[in-house]
Amino acid sequence: MTRTAHQAKRASRPASTTQVDNSRRYRCTYTPRDALGHLHPSDTGAAPFVQFRAANATAALDIAHRITGCPVIEATRIEG
């Protein structure tokens, strides 16, 4: 097959469901830890957050916990 034939073949394939499901954006707020590993809530009351794409809110909570290593308060889906 020529290069253009490969490109045409790839273009005709339907998008995988993983790509469609991972298009949801989430913002997860968490409680940070201090240098000793103890929970250290913010003095201002504003919790830090991480933002990324995930298949659903449960997956977002799991990813946020693995990324930060801190307890995650909530996952909020970001529209738009």
C-alpha positions, 0 to 999 in steps of 0.5 A: 500500500502506498502512503496515501492508501494508508492515510485513506484507510485510517480516515475511514475508520470510526473513532474509538469510544475511548477517544470520545469518552475521554473528551470530558474535562474535570476539575478536582479539588483536594486537601494538600499535605505539609512537608511531614505528610499531614493534611494542611487545609488552606487558611483562605478556605480555597482548596487547590485543584487539578484539571484534566480529561477523564471518562467519568467523575469516578475515574477523575477522582482516582486520577486526581488522587494518584497525581496529587497523593492527597485526599480529593474533595470533589470532581466537577465536570467542566462544560464548554 
